[in-house]
């Protein structure tokens, strides 16, 4: 999760603000008004909302497509680590989720 991805996507969402610390048991889902889809022309996942679109890097797309409102943060991290045969992703995944919550791309459904 480098600094060149969705966190610098240029999206400006009204009402975005600070978020409380993210619980490991939090269940995240796309924020209201947002839709995630694969865009063949962009060769990337994009996050659509009424005022525009954010092109996501591969890591962001993989995280967001797992935020279904049913899985916890810990489950999402575990699924990503399993899918990509790696460990140690929690810090980066949580950092992205925090930014996504601030931008209202995600919401907590505990």
Backbone torsions as a table, in degrees:
resi	resn	phi	psi	omega
1	UNK	NA	86.0	-179.1
2	UNK	-84.5	173.1	-178.5
3	UNK	-78.1	5.9	-175.5
4	UNK	-104.2	23.8	-174.2
5	UNK	-116.8	-135.1	-171.8
6	UNK	-64.5	-22.9	-179.0
7	UNK	-72.6	-15.2	177.2
8	UNK	-116.2	26.7	-174.5
9	UNK	-73.7	-5.3	176.6
10	UNK	81.3	6.4	-178.9
11	UNK	-74.9	137.5	174.9
12	UNK	-122.2	115.5	-176.3
13	UNK	-115.8	124.5	-179.9
14	UNK	-60.6	140.4	175.1
15	UNK	86.0	-1.9	-179.5
16	UNK	-66.7	141.5	-179.0
17	UNK	-163.2	-173.1	-178.0
18	UNK	-60.7	149.9	-178.1
19	UNK	-121.6	145.2	176.1
20	UNK	-69.7	159.1	-179.2
21	UNK	-53.5	143.3	-174.4
22	UNK	-85.0	119.3	178.2
23	UNK	-74.5	145.2	177.5
24	UNK	-63.4	-24.8	-178.9
25	UNK	-91.7	-0.6	-179.0
26	UNK	-63.3	140.6	175.7
27	UNK	-109.8	119.4	-174.3
28	UNK	-106.2	146.6	176.0
29	UNK	-141.6	161.6	176.3
30	UNK	-57.3	142.4	178.2
31	UNK	-66.9	156.5	179.0
32	UNK	-60.6	136.2	179.8
33	UNK	90.1	-4.0	179.7
34	UNK	-108.5	146.7	176.8
35	UNK	-138.4	132.3	178.7
36	UNK	-99.3	132.1	175.6
37	UNK	-152.2	157.4	174.2
38	UNK	-82.0	131.6	179.9
39	UNK	-114.4	101.7	-177.0
40	UNK	-56.3	-38.2	-179.1
41	UNK	-63.3	-33.3	179.6
42	UNK	-89.2	-15.9	-173.5
43	UNK	54.5	43.5	-177.6
44	UNK	-160.6	160.8	168.8
45	UNK	-73.9	144.9	175.1
46	UNK	-128.2	151.4	176.1
47	UNK	-109.5	114.4	-177.8
48	UNK	-97.3	143.7	174.8
49	UNK	-149.8	165.1	-171.7
50	UNK	-53.1	-34.5	-176.5
51	UNK	-91.1	-4.1	-178.3
52	UNK	165.2	-148.7	-173.6
53	UNK	-150.3	146.2	173.9
54	UNK	-119.8	122.7	174.4
55	UNK	-81.9	126.5	-175.3
56	UNK	-100.6	148.0	171.6
57	UNK	-76.6	172.1	-176.0
58	UNK	-58.2	-42.2	-179.4
59	UNK	-63.1	-45.0	-179.1
60	UNK	-63.4	-42.0	177.9
61	UNK	-61.5	-42.9	179.6
62	UNK	-64.6	-38.4	178.5
63	UNK	-68.3	-52.4	-174.6
64	UNK	-63.1	-34.5	-178.7
65	UNK	-70.4	-13.6	175.9
66	UNK	-93.6	-9.2	-179.6
67	UNK	-85.2	83.1	-173.5
68	UNK	-106.2	4.4	-179.5
69	UNK	84.2	-6.3	-179.2
70	UNK	-108.3	-33.6	-177.3
71	UNK	-91.4	144.4	176.8
72	UNK	-82.2	168.3	176.1
73	UNK	-55.8	-45.8	-179.2
74	UNK	-61.4	-41.9	179.2
75	UNK	-65.5	-39.8	178.7
76	UNK	-64.3	-45.5	178.6
77	UNK	-60.8	-46.0	179.5
78	UNK	-60.9	-40.9	179.2
79	UNK	-64.7	-42.6	178.3
80	UNK	-64.2	-44.4	179.6
81	UNK	-63.2	-37.4	177.5
82	UNK	-69.4	-46.7	-177.5
83	UNK	-62.0	-33.6	-176.1
84	UNK	-109.5	13.4	176.1
85	UNK	46.6	53.6	179.6
86	UNK	-145.8	173.7	175.8
87	UNK	-134.8	170.4	174.4
88	UNK	81.5	21.6	-178.3
89	UNK	-87.3	-11.1	-170.8
90	UNK	-55.4	-45.5	-177.0
91	UNK	-60.4	-46.8	-178.8
92	UNK	-68.8	-40.4	179.4
93	UNK	-64.0	-44.9	178.6
94	UNK	-63.1	-39.8	179.3
95	UNK	-61.4	-45.5	178.4
96	UNK	-64.2	-44.4	-179.3
97	UNK	-60.3	-38.2	178.9
98	UNK	-63.3	-45.0	177.6
99	UNK	-63.3	-43.4	-180.0
100	UNK	-63.0	-36.3	175.5
101	UNK	-66.5	-43.1	179.2
102	UNK	-60.6	-36.8	-179.8
103	UNK	-86.7	0.5	179.2
104	UNK	66.1	21.2	172.9
105	UNK	-70.7	-30.3	177.9
106	UNK	-122.6	156.4	171.6
107	UNK	-137.8	154.8	-179.3
108	UNK	-88.0	132.0	176.4
109	UNK	-125.9	71.5	-179.0
110	UNK	-84.9	NA	NA
